[in-house]
Amino acid sequence: MSAHRLVPESLALLTEGYAWLPDLMRAEDDTALALRVLGKPALAVRGPDAVCFFYDEEHVRRHGALPGPVLSTLFGHGAVHTLDGDAHRQRKSFFLPLLETDAVTGSAGHIADAWDEAVPRWRERPEVVLFDAVSRVITRGVCRWAGVPLTEDEEEPLARDLLAMVDGFATVGPRHWRARRARTRREQRFADLVARVRSGAVDAPTGSVLDRVCGHRDASGAELSPRNAAVELLNVIRPTTALSWFVAFAAHALHCWPEHSERLRSGEAAFATAFAHEVRRFYPFAPFLGGQAVTDLTWHGRRVPAGGLVLLDVYGQNHDERLFKNPYAFRPERFLDRPPGRDDLIPQGGADPRAGHRCPGEAMAVGVLETLAQRLAQLSYEVPPQDPTIPLNRIPTRPRSGMIIKVLA
């Protein structure tokens, strides 16, 4: 078969979802594939070496590559994800403290406290949709940690908007427009908060995320506009609340494979970390990441011209049997035997988070998921009849039921 064969463009992504790109690459039995996406030539890549290739700014740039609908819902226009070079590094310096141990333990601690506050109320209800309930827990905890003032009445609407931004980024129709409205609403309110902090009307705790974003300056030396500051503040709070997907997946895993509950309850830190990694590997979230070819590129004999798309197959790589033995089995123990390589496990991107586009909040995400998975395992609850299936043609997907539980006294 020709190394330059183009797979015809189709609506298969909408119908096949997460399986679309892995199935195409599996048919080629390769780690590179030439195809067309949205009428453009594209190159799909997979594997640790491909991760380095994808994140090399001499090969691939993010500026201009992310579709407008994704910026209008998930990231926000002008966000750090859209920048390259010095502008990206300067803006990303705002996020680098998220890599530090204090940020990981601090955010996880506030969110754990919010969980503990919520559990007594859950016991009073006939049933709890864990996905929705955890979104409010995480929103409350991350806002406390970030220094963002939040009243009890504001908690549920903010959590609902944050979930909507994530839920509608990869679709069309009502979910997408709900996401756009949610982002517009929250950017306006957070921009107003930034302006009030700068005017002295609101105090931001010293060193908090809110304090730092209000004082951050870009490569030109200018402070961020209130709207850009709001975008980046949301880009700390929104992805943290998006961990609601992974907590629902953790509940799904414990329902399907309850033998893992005892080790989580025991407080074994290494197993909690391994469990968090396996949830992030096994369950689908981002199907792929995209960028734009800076110049004519060739990878493993496959070519894409300058201006074409380059896709990193995230879901396919996280289920690649060359990297993870028996990849469609849920086995946290695999990460006790061998911690994940930096560019092997890529649910939140790859390469060095300090220099590239890998999510700098990944360590924080793992820490929060470890903490909440342990608390979930320690919680006494029943799982009533429901539909817990996870449709792969929905992006982002989740258990259809949201994982309903009945918390016992």
C-alpha positions as CSV (number, residue, x, y, z in Angstrom):
1,M,0.0,0.0,0.0
2,S,1.3,3.5,-0.9
3,A,2.8,5.3,2.0
4,H,1.1,8.5,0.8
5,R,-2.5,7.1,0.5
6,L,-5.0,9.7,1.7
7,V,-8.0,8.4,3.7
8,P,-11.1,10.1,2.3
9,E,-12.6,12.8,4.5
10,S,-16.0,11.7,5.9
11,L,-18.3,12.3,8.9
12,A,-16.8,9.1,10.5
13,L,-15.4,11.2,13.4
14,L,-19.0,12.2,14.4
15,T,-20.3,8.6,14.2
16,E,-17.3,6.7,15.5
17,G,-16.0,9.1,18.1
18,Y,-12.9,7.9,20.0
19,A,-12.5,4.8,17.7
20,W,-12.3,6.9,14.5
21,L,-8.5,7.6,14.4
22,P,-7.3,4.5,16.2
23,D,-9.3,2.3,13.8
24,L,-7.8,4.1,10.8
25,M,-4.2,3.8,12.1
26,R,-4.8,0.1,13.1
27,A,-5.9,-0.6,9.5
28,E,-2.5,0.8,8.4
29,D,-0.6,-1.1,11.1
30,D,1.6,2.0,11.5
31,T,2.3,4.9,13.8
32,A,1.7,7.5,11.1
33,L,-1.2,8.1,8.7
34,A,-1.9,10.6,5.9
35,L,-5.6,11.7,5.7
36,R,-7.8,14.7,5.2
37,V,-9.7,16.4,8.0
38,L,-12.1,19.3,7.4
39,G,-10.9,19.5,3.8
40,K,-7.2,19.9,4.8
41,P,-4.3,17.4,4.4
42,A,-3.4,16.0,7.8
43,L,-0.8,13.7,9.4
44,A,-1.8,11.5,12.3
45,V,1.0,10.3,14.6
46,R,1.3,8.1,17.6
47,G,4.1,6.9,19.9
48,P,6.6,8.4,22.3
49,D,8.9,9.5,19.5
50,A,5.9,11.0,17.7
51,V,5.1,13.0,20.9
52,C,8.5,14.7,20.7
53,F,7.9,15.3,17.0
54,F,4.5,16.8,17.7
55,Y,5.6,19.1,20.5
56,D,8.7,20.4,18.6
57,E,7.8,24.0,17.7
58,E,10.0,23.8,14.6
59,H,7.5,21.2,13.4
60,V,4.1,22.0,14.8
61,R,2.5,25.2,16.1
62,R,-0.7,25.7,18.0
63,H,-1.4,29.3,17.0
64,G,-4.1,29.3,14.4
65,A,-4.6,25.5,14.6
66,L,-7.3,25.2,17.2
67,P,-10.8,25.6,15.6
68,G,-12.8,28.6,16.7
69,P,-15.6,26.5,18.2
70,V,-13.1,24.9,20.5
71,L,-11.7,28.3,21.6
72,S,-15.2,29.6,22.1
73,T,-16.1,26.8,24.5
74,L,-13.1,25.0,26.0
75,F,-10.0,27.2,26.1
76,G,-11.1,30.8,25.3
77,H,-9.8,33.1,22.6
78,G,-6.3,34.3,23.4
79,A,-5.6,31.5,25.9
80,V,-2.1,30.1,26.5
81,H,-3.0,27.1,24.4
82,T,-3.1,29.3,21.3
83,L,0.4,30.8,21.7
84,D,3.8,29.7,20.6
85,G,7.4,30.6,21.2
86,D,8.3,33.3,23.8
87,A,4.7,34.5,24.1
88,H,3.7,30.9,25.1
89,R,6.6,30.5,27.5
90,Q,5.9,33.9,29.2
91,R,2.2,33.2,29.5
92,K,2.8,29.6,30.7
93,S,5.0,30.9,33.5
94,F,1.7,31.9,35.2
95,F,0.7,28.2,35.3
96,L,4.1,26.6,36.3
97,P,3.5,26.9,40.1
98,L,0.7,24.3,39.5
99,L,3.6,21.8,39.1
100,E,4.8,22.4,42.6
101,T,4.1,20.0,45.5
102,D,2.4,22.8,47.5
103,A,-0.1,23.4,44.7
104,V,-0.9,19.7,44.4
105,T,-1.4,19.1,48.1
106,G,-3.2,22.4,48.7
107,S,-5.7,21.9,45.9
108,A,-6.3,18.3,46.8
109,G,-6.7,19.3,50.5
110,H,-9.4,21.9,49.8
111,I,-11.3,19.6,47.5
112,A,-11.1,16.8,50.0
113,D,-12.6,19.2,52.6
114,A,-15.4,20.1,50.3
115,W,-16.1,16.4,49.7
116,D,-16.3,15.8,53.5
117,E,-18.7,18.7,53.8
118,A,-20.9,17.3,51.1
119,V,-21.2,13.7,52.2
120,P,-23.6,14.3,55.1
121,R,-26.0,16.0,52.7
122,W,-25.7,13.1,50.3
123,R,-26.8,10.7,53.0
124,E,-30.1,12.6,53.3
125,R,-31.0,12.1,49.6
126,P,-32.5,8.9,48.1
127,E,-29.9,8.9,45.3
128,V,-26.9,11.0,44.2
129,V,-25.7,11.4,40.6
130,L,-22.0,11.4,41.4
131,F,-20.9,13.2,38.3
132,D,-23.1,16.2,39.1
133,A,-22.4,16.1,42.9
134,V,-18.6,15.9,42.5
135,S,-18.6,18.8,40.1
136,R,-20.0,21.0,42.9
137,V,-17.5,19.6,45.4
138,I,-14.5,20.3,43.1
139,T,-15.8,23.7,42.1
140,R,-16.1,24.7,45.8
141,G,-12.7,23.3,46.7
142,V,-10.8,24.7,43.7
143,C,-12.3,28.2,44.1
144,R,-11.2,28.2,47.8
145,W,-7.7,27.1,46.8
146,A,-7.5,29.6,44.0
147,G,-8.8,32.5,46.1
148,V,-11.9,33.0,44.0
149,P,-14.8,34.2,46.2
150,L,-17.8,32.0,45.8
151,T,-21.1,32.1,47.8
152,E,-23.2,28.9,48.3
153,D,-25.8,30.2,45.9
154,E,-23.2,30.7,43.2
155,E,-21.6,27.2,43.5
156,E,-24.1,25.1,41.5
157,P,-24.5,27.6,38.6
158,L,-20.7,28.0,38.3
159,A,-20.2,24.2,38.4
160,R,-22.9,23.7,35.8
161,D,-21.3,26.3,33.5
162,L,-17.8,24.8,33.9
163,L,-19.1,21.4,33.0
164,A,-21.0,22.8,30.0
165,M,-17.8,24.3,28.6
166,V,-16.1,20.9,28.5
167,D,-19.2,19.0,27.5
168,G,-19.8,21.1,24.4
169,F,-16.3,21.6,22.9
170,A,-16.4,18.7,20.4
171,T,-19.9,18.7,19.2
172,V,-22.5,20.7,17.4
173,G,-26.1,21.6,18.3
174,P,-27.5,22.3,21.8
175,R,-24.5,21.1,23.8
176,H,-22.2,23.4,21.8
177,W,-24.3,26.5,22.1
178,R,-24.8,25.8,25.8
179,A,-21.0,25.7,26.1
180,R,-20.6,29.0,24.3
181,R,-23.2,30.8,26.5
182,A,-21.5,29.4,29.6
183,R,-18.1,30.6,28.5
184,T,-19.3,34.1,27.6
185,R,-21.1,34.4,31.0
186,R,-18.1,33.2,33.0
187,E,-15.6,35.3,31.1
188,Q,-17.6,38.4,31.8
189,R,-18.0,37.6,35.5
190,F,-14.4,36.7,36.0
191,A,-13.2,39.8,34.0
192,D,-15.3,41.9,36.4
193,L,-13.7,40.1,39.3
194,V,-10.2,40.8,38.0
195,A,-11.1,44.5,37.5
196,R,-12.5,44.7,41.1
197,V,-9.3,43.1,42.5
198,R,-7.1,45.6,40.6
199,S,-9.2,48.5,41.8
200,G,-9.0,47.3,45.4
201,A,-12.7,46.6,45.8
202,V,-12.0,42.9,46.3
203,D,-9.0,41.4,48.2
204,A,-7.2,38.5,46.5
205,P,-5.2,36.3,49.0
206,T,-1.5,36.9,48.5
207,G,0.1,34.3,46.3
208,S,-3.3,32.8,45.3
209,V,-4.1,32.0,41.6
210,L,-6.4,35.0,41.6
211,D,-3.7,37.3,42.9
212,R,-1.1,36.0,40.4
213,V,-3.4,36.3,37.3
214,C,-4.3,39.8,38.2
215,G,-0.6,40.7,38.4
216,H,0.7,38.7,35.6
217,R,2.5,40.4,32.7
218,D,2.9,39.1,29.2
219,A,6.1,39.1,27.1
220,S,5.6,42.8,26.2
221,G,5.5,43.7,29.9
222,A,1.9,44.7,29.8
223,E,-0.6,43.2,32.3
224,L,-3.3,40.9,30.8
225,S,-6.5,42.6,29.8
226,P,-9.3,41.7,32.2
227,R,-10.8,39.4,29.6
228,N,-7.5,37.5,29.0
229,A,-6.9,37.3,32.7
230,A,-10.4,35.9,33.1
231,V,-9.7,33.3,30.3
232,E,-6.5,32.1,32.1
233,L,-8.2,32.0,35.5
234,L,-10.9,29.8,34.0
235,N,-8.1,27.7,32.5
236,V,-7.2,26.8,36.0
237,I,-10.6,26.3,37.5
238,R,-12.4,24.7,34.5
239,P,-10.0,21.8,33.9
240,T,-10.0,21.1,37.6
241,T,-13.8,20.8,37.7
242,A,-13.5,18.6,34.5
243,L,-12.0,16.0,36.9
244,S,-15.7,15.2,37.5
245,W,-15.4,13.0,34.4
246,F,-12.5,11.0,35.9
247,V,-14.2,10.6,39.3
248,A,-17.3,9.2,37.6
249,F,-14.9,6.9,35.7
250,A,-13.3,5.9,39.0
251,A,-16.7,5.0,40.4
252,H,-17.4,3.0,37.2
253,A,-14.1,1.1,37.6
254,L,-14.9,0.3,41.3
255,H,-18.3,-0.9,40.3
256,C,-16.9,-3.1,37.6
257,W,-13.8,-4.3,39.5
258,P,-14.6,-3.9,43.2
259,E,-11.5,-5.8,44.2
260,H,-9.6,-2.5,43.9
261,S,-11.6,-0.9,46.7
262,E,-9.8,-2.5,49.6
263,R,-6.4,-1.3,48.5
264,L,-7.7,2.2,48.0
265,R,-9.3,2.1,51.4
266,S,-6.1,1.0,53.0
267,G,-4.4,4.3,52.3
268,E,-1.7,2.7,50.2
269,A,-0.3,5.8,48.4
270,A,1.5,4.0,45.6
271,F,-1.7,2.1,44.7
272,A,-3.8,5.3,44.8
273,T,-1.4,6.9,42.3
274,A,-1.4,3.8,40.1
275,F,-5.2,3.7,40.2
276,A,-5.4,7.3,39.2
277,H,-3.0,6.7,36.2
278,E,-5.0,3.7,35.1
279,V,-8.3,5.6,35.2
280,R,-6.7,8.3,33.1
281,R,-5.3,5.8,30.6
282,F,-8.2,3.4,30.3
283,Y,-11.1,5.7,30.1
284,P,-11.6,8.1,27.1
285,F,-11.4,11.8,27.4
286,A,-9.5,13.7,24.7
287,P,-9.5,11.7,21.4
288,F,-6.6,13.5,19.9
289,L,-4.7,16.8,19.9
290,G,-4.1,19.0,16.9
291,G,-1.6,21.5,15.6
292,Q,-0.5,23.0,12.3
293,A,2.6,22.0,10.3
294,V,5.1,24.9,10.3
295,T,6.8,23.5,7.2
296,D,6.6,20.5,4.9
297,L,6.9,17.5,7.2
298,T,7.6,13.9,6.9
299,W,7.2,11.3,9.6
300,H,7.7,7.6,9.0
301,G,7.4,8.1,5.3
302,R,4.1,10.0,5.6
303,R,4.0,13.6,4.4
304,V,2.0,16.7,5.2
305,P,2.5,20.2,3.6
306,A,3.1,23.4,5.5
307,G,-0.2,24.6,6.9
308,G,-1.6,21.1,7.1
309,L,-2.9,19.5,10.3
310,V,-0.9,17.3,12.6
311,L,-2.9,15.1,14.9
312,L,-1.5,13.3,18.0
313,D,-3.6,10.1,18.6
314,V,-4.1,10.4,22.3
315,Y,-6.8,7.7,22.8
316,G,-5.0,5.3,20.5
317,Q,-1.6,5.8,22.2
318,N,-3.1,5.3,25.6
319,H,-4.4,1.9,24.3
320,D,-1.4,0.9,22.3
321,E,-0.3,-2.7,23.1
322,R,3.2,-1.8,22.3
323,L,3.2,0.5,25.3
324,F,0.7,-1.1,27.6
325,K,0.3,-4.8,27.7
326,N,-3.3,-6.0,27.4
327,P,-4.4,-2.3,27.0
328,Y,-8.2,-3.0,27.2
329,A,-7.9,-4.5,30.6
330,F,-8.2,-2.3,33.6
331,R,-5.0,-3.0,35.6
332,P,-3.7,-0.4,38.0
333,E,-0.9,-2.8,39.0
334,R,0.8,-2.1,35.6
335,F,1.9,1.3,37.1
336,L,3.2,-0.3,40.2
337,D,5.5,-2.4,38.1
338,R,6.5,0.5,35.9
339,P,5.7,4.1,36.4
340,P,4.4,5.7,33.2
341,G,7.0,7.1,30.9
342,R,6.7,10.9,30.2
343,D,5.7,10.4,26.6
344,D,4.0,7.1,26.9
345,L,0.9,8.0,28.9
346,I,-0.6,11.2,27.4
347,P,-4.2,11.8,28.5
348,Q,-3.2,15.5,29.1
349,G,-0.6,15.8,26.4
350,G,3.1,15.0,26.3
351,A,6.6,16.4,26.4
352,D,7.9,18.7,29.1
353,P,5.1,20.8,30.8
354,R,7.6,23.5,31.7
355,A,8.5,24.2,28.1
356,G,5.8,22.8,25.9
357,H,2.0,22.5,25.6
358,R,1.6,19.6,28.1
359,C,-1.0,20.5,30.7
360,P,0.9,22.0,33.7
361,G,-2.0,21.0,36.0
362,E,-1.5,17.3,35.3
363,A,0.2,16.6,38.7
364,M,-2.6,18.5,40.4
365,A,-5.1,16.4,38.5
366,V,-3.5,13.2,39.5
367,G,-3.3,14.4,43.2
368,V,-7.0,15.3,43.3
369,L,-8.0,12.0,41.6
370,E,-5.9,10.0,44.0
371,T,-7.6,11.8,47.0
372,L,-11.2,11.5,45.7
373,A,-10.7,7.8,44.6
374,Q,-9.6,7.0,48.1
375,R,-12.6,8.8,49.6
376,L,-14.9,7.2,47.2
377,A,-13.6,3.7,48.2
378,Q,-14.1,4.6,51.9
379,L,-17.6,5.8,51.3
380,S,-20.4,3.4,52.2
381,Y,-22.8,3.3,49.3
382,E,-24.9,1.1,47.0
383,V,-25.2,1.3,43.3
384,P,-28.8,1.1,42.2
385,P,-29.9,-0.2,38.8
386,Q,-28.9,2.2,36.1
387,D,-27.3,2.4,32.6
388,P,-23.6,2.8,33.3
389,T,-22.5,2.2,29.7
390,I,-19.9,4.6,28.2
391,P,-20.7,5.5,24.6
392,L,-17.6,5.9,22.5
393,N,-19.4,8.0,19.9
394,R,-20.0,10.8,22.4
395,I,-17.1,13.3,22.9
396,P,-16.4,13.8,25.8
397,T,-18.1,10.7,27.0
398,R,-19.1,9.6,30.4
399,P,-21.3,6.9,32.0
400,R,-24.8,7.5,30.7
401,S,-26.2,7.5,34.2
402,G,-23.6,9.8,35.6
403,M,-23.0,7.0,38.1
404,I,-25.9,7.0,40.5
405,I,-25.2,6.0,44.1
406,K,-27.2,5.7,47.3
407,V,-25.0,6.8,50.2
408,L,-25.7,4.8,53.4
409,A,-25.8,6.1,56.9
